[in-house]
Amino acid sequence: MVSNSTRTLNLALATWVSAINFWAWNMIGPLSTTYAEALPLSASQASMLVATPILVGSLGRIVVGALTDRYGGRVMFIAISLASILPVLAVGFAAEMDSYALLLLFGFFLGIAGTIFAVGIPFANSWYEASRRGFATGVFGMGMVGTALSAFFTPRFVRWFGLIPTHVIIAVALAVTAVACILVMRNSPSFVPNTDPVLPKLKAAAKLRVTWEMSFLYAVVFGGFVAFSNYLPTYIKNIYGFSAVDAGARTAAFALAAVLARPVGGALSDRIPPKTVVLTSLAGTAVMAVVATFKPPADVWSAVTFILLALFLGIGTGGVFAWVARRSPAASVGSVTGIVAAAGGLGGYFPPLIMGATYDEAANNYTVGLLLLALTALAALAYTALKLSAREPERVYDKT
């Protein structure tokens, strides 16, 4: 029998691995306004710079999720942490050279760090019984705090230590994290490698209705979180005129609120139907997106608006993945998770591009982009309310 201390240790370490990789994944976003001024870049070019790592980190989760089913979370945590070191350093040198082309190129490979999420969900899932998987996946999801850490500390590190040393610090943290996984982390005794070829596993996962239902919902809630965590520094600077450091601090507050709300959403989904949690999330997201179009004045009302938006998005991310854990076949959790996580990341890829393309410079507003978010959330709300059952599916896949 596995002791509580053992699984707590592994869950805590997995959450830290996620946090440091999320920090690496978000190295460009907090400095995007600085790059936009230095290069200089148009709103669309800056949006593309922010969105590129999101795209790669999203699509890569499909393969990484399937590989996690085969090799286990420990091996994949180590591999991704090590593979992210070189892109982090390369992005720093590209920025030092004031090269937009190289920033895009190395930002592409920086997306590797964003695939970490597809490792942690099946890893956390395997350590806990079915009745506590909402809690476990919610706690692991708190690794999203890496985006808050990056938003708050990356601009400050650049100011204190310089651009290249900042990237070296994160690279060293990734290396130390990989060593900690080698020495301490273990797969759950219940983990059974799925040695089936990757492509058939992905095809099988793609045939499950739950995969696409949850992908749609996760694209809205997690995509909204990722998009704002990366683009909010630009949004805040344009709308309210704050510096990169001040915009980073406010973005960190947004990300932290979403991170803290995620395990709440997961834990609530252990006690009430995940459908109820997700419906609440989508309704709140739509309302707050509309409120944001009125450009509430800084600092109190703008903070209330975006922190409430973050809380609704965070609760939704926890609720959706608690739903995934309940409904996915036990041997294919990684494959299903990879596809759902990829959909979530893709949901975060397009909004920065849309926000940049629809920004009304004359009126200084993002009304079109925010209203599109509200409409998308309402569409997901209607689908969830009318098409998805609050009950468990007729076929019970998990035999634990």
Secondary structure, 3 states (H helix, E strand, C coil): CCCHHHHHHHHHHHHHHHHHHHHHHCCCHHHHHHHHHHCCCCHHHHHHHHHHHHHHHHHHHHHHHHHHHHHCHHHHHHHHHHHCHHHHHHHHHHHHCCCHHHHHHHHHHHHHHHHHHHHHHHHHHHHCCHHHHHHHHHHHHHHHHHHHHHHHHHHHHHHHHCHHHHHHHHHHHHHHHHHHHHHHCCCCCCCCCCCCCHHHHHHHHHCCHHHHHHHHHHHHHHHHHHHHHHHHHHHHHHHHCCCHHHHHHHHHHHHHHHHHHHHHHHHHHHHCCHHHHHHHHHHHHHHHHHHHCCCCCCCHHHHHHHHHHHHHHHHHHHHHHHHHHHHCCHHHHHHHHHHHHHHHHHHHHHHHHHHHHHCECCCCECHHHHHHHHHHHHHHHHHHHHHCCCCCCCCCCCCC
